[in-house]
Amino acid sequence: MDTSQIRVRYAPSPTGSLHVGGVRTALFNWLFARKTNGTFVLRIEDTDLERSNEESVEQLKRSLRWIGLEWDEGPEIGGPHGPYRQTERFDLYREAANKLLDSGAAYRDFATAEELAEFREAARAEKRQPIYTGGEYREMDPEEARRKIEAGEPYTVRFKTPREGRTVVEDMIRGPVTFENTNLEDFVIMKSTDTPTYNFAAAVDDATMRISHVIRGDDHLSNTPRQILIYNALGYPLPAFAHVPQVLGPDKKKLSKRHGATSVEDFAAQGYLPEALFNYLALLGAGYAADEEIFSPDELAERFRIEKVSGNPAVFDEKKLTSINALYLRRQSPEELAMLAAPMLAESGAASLEELQRDMPRLTQIMALLKDRLNRATEIPDYAGYFYGGEIEYDEQEFEKQLGKEFVRENFPELLKRLKALPEWTEEATEEVVRGLAAEREKGARHLIHPLRFAATGRTVSAGLFETLALLGRERTLLRLERAAEEMRRLPV
């Protein structure tokens, strides 16, 4: 493969949030470009003027950058084949349409909406496909067409599809896919509003931007023969095509909101790291060897083979994504996690951002203790919040279960007394007190460890108790234990 002129593009429509299926397609383009030292182009296909909006454009760019996909050419970056928004390229489409009209490869269709509806109704009645081929307008005398235009009659420009032969899509993933030209209608390339249709604009853009490989979702496969016909009629060399299967939910249906998070922003809000989502989506259906699951972007690019991408739909497995995310969280240094945690803890109300930033070494120690327990970053306030603040609220039922047992009632006051008397507040010192008292009472240490954990943290599960007590500190721990002791006296006998 000659890689000197490889150019790929990701061309989203800015009509909503960036969906994970779209991100995966963008990733495959980016990986292919990096693998081949090619160019990754971002093009905004905003010709749907009713649905496209500027906020969606900004959202798309934010999402791509968040996950780590920087483009080589496109909006804000520029490049030699701009502009990179279709609404800024209308002159190019009009010029190409006129070229097709002049060569006889396209014609003006003056059929009204009523005429087209009648044609389709007749086709249904005759139980045949409503394949429109222009009728009288396909070969209309140019002078007659001119008179209609001067009279102000609205028209569309349609491509004159060959009525015989085949158009073959040589697909890099699924092999050759053949379309009979007789099954393709004379499709519109310019609407009566003098704006291009998707198929026409995409083909003209890919050609004039010199895109060498069109890698996109397989929902576009049926568009490809039309675009090939446009390429051929305009005299442009064909790009290579690769149609990536869609992403399905666990129920094997198209991934949608009913499956949970579907957009990049959803996953970011749910505590997934961009590196983890990048890694997971890049692996999804891409045919990598199954011996490893964690790769850097450069490693993924080096191993990427477009022809290895599966021709079958990929099933999105959030559990797998979560396990990869947990691995990435564990790879973060405690310092990095502390920087991530501080604003989240402040937003949760656990502590002020000022307080957290004043004592970053302590937060760093807390994150070092907790990092192996995290699956998603959004769990940080729940796991780390009890290290801040003073008294805590206890679940009444759990309080009675943990602290209402006779052995605990009898020995908790003595445990509190011995902890208060400690000259130094360390892991080793608190552990010695707890295990020593349990041994004196001829009980396993767990009979004191579990109620002590609940009294100090309000949780039945935490990181190692004695490391937790050390990071909670003497003052905060004893405040909570005294409150628990007071509450214990109110429990029914």
N, C-alpha and C positions, 0 to 999 in steps of 0.2 A: 504493500500500500504506500503510495506517495503521500507523505504527511506534510509536505511543504506548504500546501494550500488548504489544509483542512479547516473548515469553518462550520460550526454548528450554532443553533439558536434555540433559545427558549422563548416562546411567544405567547404569553398569557393574555387573556381578556380581563380587563380590570372591572369585573362586575361583582366582586365579593372577595372573601378571604382566600388565601392560598391553601388549597387542599393538599393532603399528604400525597395523593396520586399525582398531582401536578408537581409537587416538590421532587418526587422520585424521578419523574421525567426530566426535570431540570438537572437533577443530580447525574443522571446517566449522560446527559449532554456535556455537563461539566467534566465528568470523569473521562469521557471519550476525548474531549479537547485536551485535557492535561496529559492523558496517556500518549497522545500523538503530537504534542507540542502545537496543538491547533488553537483556534480562537473561539471563545465562547461569547456569543452575542445575545443580549437581551433586547427583545422587540416588544413593544406594547401594542396589542391589537385592539384598538379602541374605536373601531368603526361602528360598533353598536352604540349609537349616540344616546339612545334612551336609557340603556342600562349601565354604560360605563360612567365612572365618576372619579374625580381626582383623589378622594380619600382611598379608594381601592388601589389606585396607582401607587400611592405612598405606602399603603399596607403591604402590597406585593414586594416593593423594594426593601422595606424593613424586614419582612419575613425571610427573603432570600439572604440578606446580609446577616441576619441573626443566626441562620443555620450554617453560614460560612461560604455562601456562594457569591463571590464577587464576579462581575462580568467584565470582559475585556473591552467590549464595545457596547454602547447603549446609552440610555438616558443618564445624564449627569457626567458620563465618561466621554461621550462623543465617539468619533471614529470616522473612517474614510467613506462609509456607505450610509451615512445618516440622511435625513433624520430618522430616529428610531421609534417614532410613534406614528401609527398609520394615519391619524387625522392630520399629520403634517406632510403626508405624501400623496395627497389627492391628485396633484398635477401629474405625477408619475403614472397613476392608474388611468387617468383620462388619455394620456399620451399613448399608453399601451392599448387601450380600447380602440382608439382611432386607428392605430396600426392594424389591428385585427379587422376593423371595418373596411379599411382600404384594401386589404389583401383578400377580402371575401371570406375570411374565417369566422366572422361574426356579422350579425345583422340587427337592425332595429325592429323590435316587435311592438306593434301598436295594439295588440290584443288588450281588451278591457278586462277588468276583474270579472265582469259578468260572462264574457266569452270564455275565459279560462275556467270558470266554475261550470259552465255548460259542457265544456270539453271533458272535464273530470267526471261529471255526472253521467255523460254518455258512455265513458270508458267503464265506469262501475256497472252500468246497466248491461253492457256487453261482456262483462266479466273479463276485462283485459286490463293490463297495466296502463295507468294514465301517463304514458310517455309522450310528452309534448314536443313536437318538432316544428313548431312555427306556422304551420299551415300556409296561407297565402303570403305571409310576411317573410318567410324564409328566403324566397327568391323574388321579392318585390322589386319592381323597376326603381332604380335610384331616383329618378325624377319624381315618381309618385311618392316615395318616401320623403323627398325634399318638400313637396307640397304639404304633406301632413305635418311636417315639423314647423313649416312657416305658418300653418293654420293653428299652431299651438297644441296639437294633439300630444298627449303624454306617451312616452314609450320607454321600454327597457332595451338594453343591449344584450343579446343572447349569443352564446357561442354556438357555432354551427357544427354540432357533433357529427362525425362520420356515421353513416347509417349501415356500415358494414365493417367487418374486421374485428379485431380484439385489441384491448389495451392491457398490457401486462405490467404489474407492479413487481419489480424484483426486490423482494423484501429481505433484509439482512437477518431477520429473526425467523420468519415463517416460510422463506423461499418464495418462488414465483406465485403470484395471485392473479388470476385472469378475469377480466371483465369483458363481456360481450358489448360492443358499442351500441348494438340495437337496444340494449336495456338502459342506455343513458339518454336522458332527454336533452334537448337544447337548453342548457342551463343559463340563467341570468348571470352576467358578469358586471353590469352596471345597472343600478336600480333607476327608477323614474326620477328619483331625487338627485341623480347625477353623482351618487356615491357607490363605491364598489361593494360587491358581495365578498363573503369570507374567502371562498375558493380563489377568486380572481386576485384579491389583494395579497393573499398569502403566497400565491405562485409568483406574482410580480416581485414581491419583496424578497422571497428566497432567491430568485434569479438575480435581481439587481444588487442584492447584498452578497452575492457569490457564495451562498451557503452550499457546502459540498455534501453534507449529510443531514437529512431531515429525520431527526429522532423524536418521535412524538407518540401520544397515546393511540391505541388501536381503534378508538372511536373515530379517528380520522381516516381509517383505511379506505372507507367508501368514498372519501373526497379525493383520494390520490389519483385515480384515473382521470378525473376532470382536470386536475392540476397538471398532470403529464401532457394532456392534450393542449393545454394553454402553453406550456413550455415549448412543445414541438411547433406550435403555430407561430410563436414569437421568435423561434430560432435559437432558443437557449439550450445549453447542454443540461441534461438531467442530473439532479443530485442522486445520491444513494438514499434509499428509504429504509427506515427501521421503525416498526410499529410495536410499541411496548404494551403488553396486556395490562388491563386495569387492575386496581387493588380492590379486593373484596373484604367484607367483614367476616367474622368467624362463622356466620351462617351461610357463607358463600354467596351472599347478595352484595350488590354494590355498596361500598362503604359510605355511610351517611351518618347524620347526627344521632340516629337511633342507636348506633354502635358506641356512642360516646364522643370523645374528642376526634375531630377530623381535620382541623386546620392547624397550621404552624402555631398561630397565636394561642389556640386551645392547649396545645401540648406545652408551650412555654409557661402558660398560666398554671398548669398542673404540675410544674416542678421538674420537667424533663430538661436536661442539659442539651444545648444545640449539638454538641459533639456526639451525644448518644443517639439523637434522632437522625443525624447525618449518617452515622455508622449503620444504624438499623435499616434505614430506607435504602441505602446504597447496597446492602446485602440482599434486600428483599427481591427474590426472583432473579437475581443477577448471575447465578450460576457459579459463585465462588466455591472453592473447596470448603467442606464443612469442618475442617480440622481446627479452625480458629474463628473467633467472632469479634475480636477487637482489633481494628486497624486504624492507622492514621489516614487522613485524606490522601496523602502521597502514596501510601501503601495500597489503598483502594484503587487509586488511579493506575498504578503500575500493574495491578492484577486484572483490571477491567477488560472484558472482551464483549463487545456488543453482540457478536454472534453466539455467545454463551447464554445470553438472556433467555429465560424460559418463554416459550410461546403460550404457556398457560397462565391464567390469572393468578396473581399472588394473593395470599390470605394474610391480612394484617393481624398480628398476634401481639396484643398490648402487654401480655405477660412477658413475652420475650423482650420487647422494648424496655419494660421496667427492669428486667434482670440486667440488660446491657447498661441502662442508666445507673443502676446500683454500682456496677463495676467502674463506671466513669467517676461517680462520686467518691469511691474509695481511692481512686487514683489522684484525686485532688489533695493538695497538701492541707494540713490543718489551717495554715494561714489563708489559703485561697477560700476554704470553706467558711472561715470566720468573716471574710469580706462579703461572701455571699449571704451569710446568715444575718449580719448586723441589720440591714434594712428590713429584712423579713421579720425579725424579732421586734424591731421598733414598730412596724406596721401592726403586728399582732397585739401590741400593748404590753409586752413582757417587760420592756425597759425602754427608756428614751434612747434615741440614737446617740446623744451626747454621752450618756452613761456607758453605752456599749463601746463607743470609740475611745473613751477615756481608759477603758480596761480591756484593750484588745488581746493582751497576753492571756487573760483569763478565758475569754471567749475562744481563743485559739486552743487552749487546753480542753475546753468543753467539747469543741468539734473533733479534736483528736480522740476523745473518749467515745464519741457518738458515731463517727464516720462509717464504721462497719455495720451500723444498724439502719442506715438510710437507704431507701429505695428511690425516693423523689425529693427534690429540694424543698417542696412545700411541706414536708414532714418536719422540717427543722423547728418551727415554733412549737409544735407539739412535743417533740423530743427534748428540746432545750429550754423551753419557756419556764419550767419550774426551777431552773437555776437562778432565776431573778425574782425580785419582789420579796415580800415578807410572808405573812400568813397565807395559807392556801385553803380553798374550800374542799371538803371531803364528800364523796358520795356516801350517803348515810348507810345504805345496805352494805357496801363494801367495808366501811369503817367498822361496823359491828362484826362483820365476818373476820376481819384482820385483827382487830384489837379487843374484841369482846370475849375471847377465850380465857378461861380461868387462869391458865399459866401466864398469859400475857398480862392480865390485870394484876396478878400478884407480883410480877417481876419488872414491869415497865418502869415503875417509879425508881427502883434501884438502878436500872439501866440508865435512866436519865440522870440520876445523881452521879454515877461514876463517869458518865460522859462530861458532865459539867466540871468535874474535878480534874480533867485531863490537863496537864501543864502544856502539852503541845497538841495541836489539832492536825493529825496526819492520818493517812490511810492505815499505817501500821498500828497507830495508837488506838483508833476507833475499833479496828478489827480485834485487837487484843482484849479490849473491854467486852465486846459482844461475845466472842468465843469463850473468854474466861468465865463470864457469868453463866453462860449456858452449860459449861462443863461443871461448874459448882452445883448447878441444879440438876445435873445428870440428864441433860436434854441435848438433842442435836441443835447445832447453832441455827438451823433454819427456823426453829420455833421463835427466835428473836429477830432473825434477819428479815423475814417477810413483813411482820408488823412494823419494824423500824423503817423499812423502805417505804411503806405506805404512809407512815406518819411524817416522814421527811419530804416525800415527793408528791404524795397524793396518787401515786401509781402503784400497780402491782408488778409492773415490769419496768426495769430501767437498766442502764449500764451497771457495771460492777458496783455494789453498794458502797464499799469503802472508798473507792475512787470518787464516787458521786458525793459522799459526805465531805470529802476533803475539798472538792470544788464548790460545794454549797457554802462551806465555811462554818466556823463555830457559831457565830451570832445567828445566822439564818436558820441553821439546823436546830439549835436549842430553842429558838422562838417557836418553831413548828412542833417540836416534841413537847414543849410545855403546853401548847394549845391542844395537842392530841391527848395529853394526860388529863387535862381539864375536861375535855369532851368524854373521855372514858368514864369519869366519875358520874356522868349523867346517863350512862347506859343502864338499861334494866338489869337487875340481878338475876 
